[in-house]
Amino acid sequence: MAKRIAVENTMSAIGDHLEEQGFEVDRVDMSNLTGDQLKNYSVLVISGQDSNIMGIEDITAGVPVIQAVGKTPAQVAHMVRERLEYQSS
């Protein structure tokens, strides 16, 4: 089963790279997601321009949040893999 990754819809290059790496990617507007919807994802990737977008860090209920600001798509993919490995152990 593929791990679902939510990527902020403004980051198409990162979303495309994660899909190329085999991840199931949903491009989303984080401000429109509820806490229950966020729980459907294994990892959230945000731009990082707002470090606490709409209180997301408070409502993720254990879902890792990766801030992509200043990182390449490859670096973000590496961080996603690390978070998923940690969750599996």
C-alpha positions as CSV (number, residue, x, y, z in Angstrom):
1,M,0.0,0.0,0.0
2,A,1.4,3.4,-1.0
3,K,1.9,6.0,1.6
4,R,-0.2,9.1,1.0
5,I,1.7,12.4,1.1
6,A,-0.1,15.8,1.2
7,V,1.9,18.4,-0.6
8,E,0.9,22.1,-0.5
9,N,-0.6,22.8,-4.0
10,T,1.9,25.6,-4.6
11,M,4.9,23.2,-4.8
12,S,4.4,21.4,-8.1
13,A,8.1,20.5,-8.5
14,I,8.2,18.7,-5.2
15,G,4.9,16.9,-5.8
16,D,6.1,15.8,-9.2
17,H,9.4,14.5,-7.8
18,L,7.7,12.6,-5.0
19,E,5.3,10.9,-7.5
20,E,8.4,9.9,-9.6
21,Q,9.8,8.3,-6.4
22,G,6.6,6.2,-6.1
23,F,4.7,8.1,-3.5
24,E,1.0,8.7,-3.7
25,V,0.8,12.5,-3.7
26,D,-2.3,14.7,-3.2
27,R,-1.8,18.4,-3.9
28,V,-3.9,20.2,-1.4
29,D,-4.7,23.6,0.0
30,M,-3.7,23.0,3.6
31,S,-6.0,25.8,4.9
32,N,-9.0,23.8,3.7
33,L,-8.2,20.5,5.4
34,T,-9.8,19.5,8.6
35,G,-7.9,17.6,11.4
36,D,-9.7,14.4,10.4
37,Q,-8.7,14.8,6.7
38,L,-5.1,15.4,7.7
39,K,-5.0,12.0,9.5
40,N,-5.4,10.3,6.1
41,Y,-1.8,11.3,5.2
42,S,1.5,9.8,6.3
43,V,3.4,13.0,5.9
44,L,2.5,16.7,5.2
45,V,4.8,18.8,3.0
46,I,4.3,22.6,3.4
47,S,6.1,25.5,1.9
48,G,7.2,26.7,5.3
49,Q,6.5,30.3,4.5
50,D,4.1,30.3,7.4
51,S,5.6,28.0,10.1
52,N,2.2,27.3,11.7
53,I,-0.2,27.5,8.7
54,M,-3.8,27.7,10.0
55,G,-2.7,26.0,13.3
56,I,-1.7,22.8,11.3
57,E,1.1,21.9,13.7
58,D,-1.4,21.8,16.5
59,I,-4.0,19.6,14.8
60,T,-2.0,17.0,12.9
61,A,-2.3,14.4,15.6
62,G,1.1,12.8,15.0
63,V,1.4,13.4,11.3
64,P,4.9,14.6,10.5
65,V,5.1,18.0,8.9
66,I,8.1,18.8,6.6
67,Q,8.8,22.4,5.8
68,A,10.2,22.5,2.2
69,V,11.4,26.1,2.2
70,G,15.0,26.2,0.9
71,K,15.1,22.5,0.1
72,T,15.4,20.7,-3.2
73,P,12.8,18.2,-4.3
74,A,15.4,15.4,-3.7
75,Q,16.1,16.7,-0.1
76,V,12.3,16.7,0.6
77,A,12.0,13.2,-0.8
78,H,14.8,12.0,1.5
79,M,13.1,13.6,4.5
80,V,9.8,12.0,3.6
81,R,11.5,8.5,3.4
82,E,13.1,9.1,6.8
83,R,9.8,10.0,8.4
84,L,8.1,7.0,6.9
85,E,10.9,4.7,8.1
86,Y,10.6,6.1,11.5
87,Q,6.9,5.5,11.6
88,S,7.4,1.9,10.5
89,S,9.8,1.1,13.3
